Amino acid sequence: MKRRLGIIGAGGHGKVVADTALRCGWEEVVFFDGVAAKGAYSIGRWDVVDVPENASRHVCDAFFVAIGNALHRRTWSERLVADSLALTTLTDPSAVISPFADIGEGVLVVAGAVINVDARVGRGAIINTCASLDHDCVIGDYSHVCPAVALGGEVTVGEGSWLGIGCQVKQCIAIGNAVTVGAGATVVSDIQDGLTVVGTPARPQ
């Protein structure tokens, strides 16, 4: 039964995670964030109950890491697993996900997203509002596909990459690890690891 979900990270992204969790049928969410060490704190309508290091002391049925930074999201996900705390995946009921898609552990799929047939989304990735992944796309662990991003078929995105809001990627493009694609960019050629690209067509900054 989906009763109590612990959320690591009490920023704006955490609010989206909480809203999605409730839409997914979780009865209660509780937040853990470093700001709790400074005293009573709330995020919107939710209280931050403790610091993340103390999450294991609280009774939660599962946990979700709601941290935007890919490296920190990976670190906290691995810490929770090492502490034998269950990670969950959240997929908004309004998202359209093919039954033949593969969605990893700790993934967030937000309202209006579309994930097509034989797409694969790696552990801890974020598929944000109204993003679309066409057939056979592969999204690496802890990457973030921002709102309204459109990926053509067979696009590959490496680990820890950030595809900015509204960018578009032509079919069969390979985007490397730790890449940043600027908002509104149009990607028509492969991108090597670690680059930041902007513009139409997207070029290294």
C-alpha positions as a Python dict, from the first residue, in 0.01 Angstrom:
ca = {
    (1, 'M'): (0, 0, 0),
    (2, 'K'): (128, 349, -90),
    (3, 'R'): (107, 518, 247),
    (4, 'R'): (406, 740, 336),
    (5, 'L'): (672, 859, 92),
    (6, 'G'): (992, 1024, 214),
    (7, 'I'): (1125, 1293, -20),
    (8, 'I'): (1490, 1398, -5),
    (9, 'G'): (1515, 1764, -107),
    (10, 'A'): (1273, 2046, -29),
    (11, 'G'): (1315, 2282, -321),
    (12, 'G'): (1077, 2366, -603),
    (13, 'H'): (1153, 2033, -769),
    (14, 'G'): (1052, 1863, -445),
    (15, 'K'): (710, 2027, -466),
    (16, 'V'): (662, 1879, -814),
    (17, 'V'): (766, 1539, -680),
    (18, 'A'): (520, 1565, -389),
    (19, 'D'): (235, 1669, -617),
    (20, 'T'): (312, 1382, -854),
    (21, 'A'): (334, 1135, -566),
    (22, 'L'): (-9, 1231, -437),
    (23, 'R'): (-149, 1200, -789),
    (24, 'C'): (7, 854, -804),
    (25, 'G'): (-185, 745, -495),
    (26, 'W'): (60, 806, -211),
    (27, 'E'): (-138, 905, 97),
    (28, 'E'): (129, 1118, 265),
    (29, 'V'): (463, 1275, 180),
    (30, 'V'): (732, 1395, 420),
    (31, 'F'): (1034, 1606, 331),
    (32, 'F'): (1394, 1576, 446),
    (33, 'D'): (1634, 1863, 377),
    (34, 'G'): (1935, 2030, 535),
    (35, 'V'): (1727, 2341, 607),
    (36, 'A'): (1557, 2140, 883),
    (37, 'A'): (1877, 2167, 1085),
    (38, 'K'): (1809, 2540, 1120),
    (39, 'G'): (1469, 2489, 1285),
    (40, 'A'): (1107, 2460, 1178),
    (41, 'Y'): (1065, 2490, 804),
    (42, 'S'): (793, 2425, 549),
    (43, 'I'): (771, 2405, 172),
    (44, 'G'): (430, 2520, 58),
    (45, 'R'): (181, 2308, 248),
    (46, 'W'): (437, 2048, 363),
    (47, 'D'): (668, 2051, 664),
    (48, 'V'): (1035, 1956, 638),
    (49, 'V'): (1063, 1703, 917),
    (50, 'D'): (1437, 1630, 940),
    (51, 'V'): (1774, 1635, 766),
    (52, 'P'): (1840, 1370, 497),
    (53, 'E'): (2101, 1192, 710),
    (54, 'N'): (1823, 1097, 954),
    (55, 'A'): (1579, 963, 695),
    (56, 'S'): (1635, 603, 806),
    (57, 'R'): (1497, 691, 1151),
    (58, 'H'): (1155, 770, 1007),
    (59, 'V'): (893, 516, 906),
    (60, 'C'): (839, 554, 532),
    (61, 'D'): (726, 291, 283),
    (62, 'A'): (968, 424, 22),
    (63, 'F'): (1186, 724, -62),
    (64, 'F'): (1240, 952, -359),
    (65, 'V'): (1537, 1182, -424),
    (66, 'A'): (1405, 1522, -540),
    (67, 'I'): (1735, 1699, -606),
    (68, 'G'): (1789, 1869, -941),
    (69, 'N'): (2169, 1841, -946),
    (70, 'A'): (2256, 1510, -1113),
    (71, 'L'): (2565, 1438, -904),
    (72, 'H'): (2384, 1504, -575),
    (73, 'R'): (2085, 1304, -691),
    (74, 'R'): (2312, 1008, -765),
    (75, 'T'): (2494, 1042, -431),
    (76, 'W'): (2175, 1046, -226),
    (77, 'S'): (2016, 764, -424),
    (78, 'E'): (2320, 546, -364),
    (79, 'R'): (2319, 634, 7),
    (80, 'L'): (1957, 533, 44),
    (81, 'V'): (2019, 201, -130),
    (82, 'A'): (2327, 141, 86),
    (83, 'D'): (2105, 196, 393),
    (84, 'S'): (1857, -63, 256),
    (85, 'L'): (1588, 203, 207),
    (86, 'A'): (1354, 144, -87),
    (87, 'L'): (1354, 388, -379),
    (88, 'T'): (1037, 431, -580),
    (89, 'T'): (960, 551, -933),
    (90, 'L'): (689, 814, -988),
    (91, 'T'): (498, 838, -1315),
    (92, 'D'): (218, 1093, -1330),
    (93, 'P'): (-117, 939, -1430),
    (94, 'S'): (-146, 1184, -1719),
    (95, 'A'): (184, 1071, -1875),
    (96, 'V'): (158, 845, -2178),
    (97, 'I'): (407, 560, -2142),
    (98, 'S'): (427, 268, -2379),
    (99, 'P'): (394, -72, -2208),
    (100, 'F'): (707, -161, -2404),
    (101, 'A'): (915, 121, -2254),
    (102, 'D'): (1164, 47, -1976),
    (103, 'I'): (1161, 290, -1682),
    (104, 'G'): (1439, 262, -1422),
    (105, 'E'): (1436, 292, -1044),
    (106, 'G'): (1396, 635, -890),
    (107, 'V'): (1274, 797, -1213),
    (108, 'L'): (1030, 1089, -1217),
    (109, 'V'): (791, 1121, -1513),
    (110, 'V'): (589, 1442, -1481),
    (111, 'A'): (244, 1538, -1612),
    (112, 'G'): (193, 1529, -1988),
    (113, 'A'): (516, 1348, -2073),
    (114, 'V'): (517, 1092, -2355),
    (115, 'I'): (755, 795, -2362),
    (116, 'N'): (717, 585, -2672),
    (117, 'V'): (773, 220, -2760),
    (118, 'D'): (1109, 61, -2669),
    (119, 'A'): (1242, 379, -2508),
    (120, 'R'): (1462, 323, -2202),
    (121, 'V'): (1496, 568, -1912),
    (122, 'G'): (1785, 509, -1673),
    (123, 'R'): (1795, 516, -1296),
    (124, 'G'): (1718, 849, -1126),
    (125, 'A'): (1638, 1035, -1449),
    (126, 'I'): (1380, 1314, -1474),
    (127, 'I'): (1136, 1332, -1765),
    (128, 'N'): (973, 1666, -1701),
    (129, 'T'): (641, 1828, -1793),
    (130, 'C'): (524, 1756, -2149),
    (131, 'A'): (861, 1620, -2263),
    (132, 'S'): (844, 1360, -2540),
    (133, 'L'): (1074, 1066, -2609),
    (134, 'D'): (1004, 890, -2935),
    (135, 'H'): (1069, 523, -3012),
    (136, 'D'): (1397, 361, -2906),
    (137, 'C'): (1533, 663, -2719),
    (138, 'V'): (1781, 585, -2441),
    (139, 'I'): (1814, 827, -2147),
    (140, 'G'): (2116, 775, -1923),
    (141, 'D'): (2112, 750, -1545),
    (142, 'Y'): (2045, 1077, -1358),
    (143, 'S'): (1987, 1281, -1673),
    (144, 'H'): (1720, 1553, -1684),
    (145, 'V'): (1492, 1600, -1985),
    (146, 'C'): (1337, 1939, -1908),
    (147, 'P'): (981, 2057, -1985),
    (148, 'A'): (867, 2052, -2348),
    (149, 'V'): (1184, 1884, -2479),
    (150, 'A'): (1121, 1681, -2796),
    (151, 'L'): (1347, 1388, -2885),
    (152, 'G'): (1317, 1214, -3220),
    (153, 'G'): (1344, 838, -3247),
    (154, 'E'): (1663, 654, -3146),
    (155, 'V'): (1820, 948, -2962),
    (156, 'T'): (2076, 847, -2700),
    (157, 'V'): (2150, 1069, -2400),
    (158, 'G'): (2444, 985, -2172),
    (159, 'E'): (2454, 989, -1793),
    (160, 'G'): (2403, 1309, -1597),
    (161, 'S'): (2311, 1525, -1895),
    (162, 'W'): (2073, 1821, -1889),
    (163, 'L'): (1847, 1895, -2186),
    (164, 'G'): (1715, 2247, -2137),
    (165, 'I'): (1352, 2353, -2163),
    (166, 'G'): (1204, 2335, -2510),
    (167, 'C'): (1509, 2199, -2689),
    (168, 'Q'): (1467, 1965, -2986),
    (169, 'V'): (1688, 1675, -3088),
    (170, 'K'): (1684, 1520, -3435),
    (171, 'Q'): (1641, 1145, -3466),
    (172, 'C'): (1941, 912, -3426),
    (173, 'I'): (2156, 1172, -3244),
    (174, 'A'): (2398, 1066, -2970),
    (175, 'I'): (2441, 1307, -2677),
    (176, 'G'): (2730, 1224, -2443),
    (177, 'N'): (2767, 1215, -2065),
    (178, 'A'): (2739, 1534, -1856),
    (179, 'V'): (2624, 1742, -2153),
    (180, 'T'): (2422, 2062, -2114),
    (181, 'V'): (2187, 2158, -2397),
    (182, 'G'): (2061, 2515, -2371),
    (183, 'A'): (1695, 2608, -2361),
    (184, 'G'): (1535, 2614, -2705),
    (185, 'A'): (1839, 2467, -2881),
    (186, 'T'): (1806, 2247, -3189),
    (187, 'V'): (2045, 1953, -3189),
    (188, 'V'): (2119, 1813, -3535),
    (189, 'S'): (2459, 1648, -3477),
    (190, 'D'): (2619, 1432, -3210),
    (191, 'I'): (2755, 1599, -2893),
    (192, 'Q'): (3066, 1480, -2712),
    (193, 'D'): (3090, 1430, -2335),
    (194, 'G'): (3097, 1734, -2111),
    (195, 'L'): (3004, 1999, -2367),
    (196, 'T'): (2755, 2284, -2332),
    (197, 'V'): (2574, 2359, -2657),
    (198, 'V'): (2331, 2638, -2742),
    (199, 'G'): (2144, 2780, -3038),
    (200, 'T'): (1996, 2659, -3367),
    (201, 'P'): (2173, 2455, -3480),
    (202, 'A'): (2327, 2379, -3141),
    (203, 'R'): (2699, 2456, -3116),
    (204, 'P'): (2950, 2445, -2827),
    (205, 'Q'): (2939, 2759, -2614),
}
